Amino acid sequence: MARQPFAMEGQSAEMDEQKLVTWTRPYYVELFEDIFDVGEPPHKKLVETSRTWADIPGAGIKVDVTYEGYMGEDAASEEPTYEWDSSFKEETLIAHPLWLEIAEFYEGKYDQEEKKITFSEQLDTSGSGLGSDEVSKKNPMLGLETFLSLGIVFRMNYLVEELPASLFQGIGRIEDSLPGKFPTPVGRDWMVMPPKISQTGNVYKISEERLLSPPGKWTPKVYGLIQI
């Protein structure tokens, strides 16, 4: 006669700063058909999000059931969390806000036919202030077509129990500053990107993203077309 399923020792749980709980309970079953029926949420606010199982050699099957959910009173009252994801990315020198000055100083030009940037091999340094007594020297920009630009994606994460109808209305909007008193690099601004949405138990996690402009600012006449 098969033994009845039962809860095993070794459950684990965690709650993050937004009161989102992840709770895993292990169960023992002897019959394969019980794998999908065993277990119940440890709290009415938690819902099952996954289950895994593995053989206990010669003894039966261990089933791990994971439940998730928001355990606070009102998800909208929780403080949002913020992420600042920065990196360098390559940009063409033509996009540099000082490209005209760079081209003039280092004798550069953009070849329309070749679709590339070229610089003269040597510079005339007499009276240029480049710090050399030679009449000419190797151009430090020779062979360069790109520069490293600071790129930042800023995220504001928060919870809601129902998805707001206005969630997509800000996409494409250009903003001068960030929420949460985070700084904005001088001479640049931010574009509101499409939000990312995921469901966790009984709530939705929303991540609003803002993308830092390339050197200079976003052009409203160009990017205003994507506003919803």
C-alpha positions in Angstrom: 0.0 0.0 0.0 1.4 3.4 -1.0 2.2 5.9 1.7 0.3 9.2 1.7 2.1 12.3 0.5 3.4 14.5 3.3 5.4 17.7 3.9 9.1 17.1 4.5 11.5 19.1 6.6 13.8 21.7 5.0 11.4 24.4 3.7 13.0 27.8 2.9 11.7 31.3 2.3 12.9 34.9 1.8 11.3 38.3 1.7 12.9 41.3 -0.1 12.7 45.0 0.7 9.4 45.3 -1.2 7.8 42.5 0.9 7.9 40.1 -2.0 8.1 36.6 -0.6 9.5 33.5 -2.2 8.7 30.3 -0.3 9.7 26.8 -1.2 8.3 23.7 0.5 9.5 20.1 0.0 7.0 17.2 -0.1 7.3 13.5 -0.3 5.2 11.4 -2.7 5.4 7.7 -3.5 3.3 7.7 -6.7 4.0 9.7 -9.8 0.4 10.9 -10.2 0.7 12.7 -6.8 3.5 14.9 -8.1 1.0 17.4 -9.5 -1.5 17.5 -6.7 0.6 17.6 -3.5 1.1 20.9 -1.7 -0.9 24.0 -0.8 0.1 27.7 -0.4 1.5 28.4 3.1 -0.5 31.7 3.0 -3.6 33.0 1.2 -1.5 35.7 -0.5 1.0 33.3 -2.0 0.4 31.5 -5.3 2.3 28.6 -6.8 4.9 29.7 -9.4 6.9 26.5 -10.0 7.4 22.9 -8.9 10.3 20.5 -9.4 10.8 16.9 -8.5 13.5 14.3 -8.3 13.8 10.6 -7.3 14.7 9.6 -3.8 16.6 6.4 -4.7 14.6 3.4 -3.6 12.3 5.5 -1.5 10.0 7.7 -3.6 9.9 11.2 -5.1 10.8 14.6 -3.5 8.7 17.5 -4.9 9.7 21.1 -4.3 6.9 23.6 -4.7 7.7 27.3 -4.8 5.1 30.0 -3.9 5.4 33.7 -4.4 3.5 36.8 -3.6 3.3 40.2 -1.9 2.8 40.1 1.8 2.3 43.8 2.6 -1.0 45.7 2.9 -0.8 47.9 -0.2 1.7 47.4 -3.0 1.3 51.0 -4.2 2.6 52.2 -0.9 5.9 50.4 -1.2 9.0 52.6 -1.9 10.3 52.0 -5.4 13.8 50.7 -5.9 16.3 52.2 -8.3 19.0 50.8 -10.7 21.8 52.7 -12.4 23.4 50.7 -15.2 26.3 52.6 -16.8 28.8 51.6 -19.4 30.9 52.9 -22.3 29.8 52.4 -25.9 31.4 53.2 -29.2 30.0 56.1 -31.2 31.1 57.4 -34.5 33.2 60.6 -34.2 30.7 62.4 -36.5 28.2 62.1 -33.6 30.7 63.9 -31.2 29.3 67.3 -30.2 32.8 68.8 -30.9 33.3 67.0 -34.2 33.8 70.2 -36.2 36.5 71.4 -33.8 38.2 67.9 -33.8 38.1 67.8 -37.6 39.6 71.3 -37.9 42.3 70.8 -35.3 43.4 67.3 -36.3 42.8 67.8 -40.1 40.0 65.2 -40.4 37.3 64.8 -42.9 34.4 62.5 -43.7 34.6 60.7 -47.0 31.1 60.6 -48.4 32.0 58.0 -51.0 33.9 55.7 -48.7 31.6 56.3 -45.8 34.5 56.7 -43.4 36.5 59.2 -41.4 40.1 60.0 -42.4 42.8 62.1 -40.8 46.0 63.3 -42.3 49.0 61.2 -41.4 51.0 64.1 -39.9 50.2 67.4 -38.3 52.0 70.6 -38.7 52.9 71.4 -35.1 54.6 74.7 -35.5 52.8 77.2 -33.4 50.0 74.7 -32.6 50.7 74.3 -28.9 50.9 70.5 -29.2 54.1 70.5 -27.2 56.6 69.6 -29.9 59.6 71.4 -31.4 59.3 69.4 -34.6 57.7 70.9 -37.6 55.4 67.8 -38.0 54.5 64.8 -36.0 52.3 61.7 -36.3 48.6 62.6 -36.1 47.3 61.0 -32.8 43.8 60.7 -34.5 45.2 58.7 -37.4 43.0 55.6 -38.0 40.4 56.6 -35.4 36.7 56.7 -36.4 34.9 56.2 -33.1 35.1 57.4 -29.5 33.8 56.0 -26.2 30.6 57.6 -25.0 29.1 57.2 -21.6 25.8 55.2 -21.8 23.4 54.9 -18.9 20.1 53.0 -18.4 18.2 54.1 -15.3 15.5 51.9 -13.9 12.7 52.6 -11.4 11.1 49.4 -10.1 7.8 49.2 -8.2 4.9 46.9 -7.5 1.2 47.2 -8.5 -1.7 44.9 -7.9 -3.5 46.1 -11.1 -1.8 47.3 -14.2 -2.6 51.1 -14.7 -4.2 52.1 -18.0 -1.7 55.0 -18.3 1.4 52.7 -18.2 2.4 53.2 -21.8 1.5 56.9 -22.2 4.9 58.3 -21.3 6.9 56.2 -23.8 9.2 58.5 -25.9 8.9 61.5 -23.5 12.1 63.4 -23.0 12.9 64.5 -19.4 15.7 66.7 -17.9 16.0 64.9 -14.6 15.5 61.6 -12.9 13.3 60.5 -10.0 15.0 59.6 -6.7 17.3 62.6 -6.8 19.8 60.9 -9.1 22.2 63.1 -11.1 22.1 63.9 -14.8 25.4 64.4 -16.7 25.8 68.0 -17.8 24.3 68.8 -21.2 22.3 65.6 -21.5 18.8 64.4 -20.9 16.7 61.2 -20.7 14.2 59.4 -22.9 11.4 57.3 -21.3 11.6 53.7 -22.7 8.9 51.0 -22.8 8.4 49.5 -19.4 9.2 45.9 -18.5 6.4 44.0 -16.7 6.5 40.7 -14.9 4.0 38.9 -12.7 5.2 37.7 -9.3 2.5 35.8 -7.4 -0.4 38.2 -6.7 1.3 41.4 -8.0 3.1 42.9 -11.0 6.6 44.1 -11.0 7.1 47.2 -13.3 10.5 48.5 -14.3 10.4 52.0 -15.9 13.5 52.6 -17.9 15.1 55.9 -19.0 17.9 56.1 -21.5 20.6 58.7 -21.3 21.0 60.8 -24.5 24.1 60.5 -26.6 26.5 63.5 -26.2 24.2 66.4 -26.4 20.4 66.0 -25.9 17.7 64.0 -27.6 16.0 65.8 -30.5 12.3 66.2 -29.8 11.4 66.5 -33.4 12.9 63.1 -34.1 12.0 61.1 -31.1 8.7 62.8 -30.4 7.2 60.6 -33.1 7.5 57.5 -30.9 5.5 59.1 -28.0 2.3 57.2 -27.1 
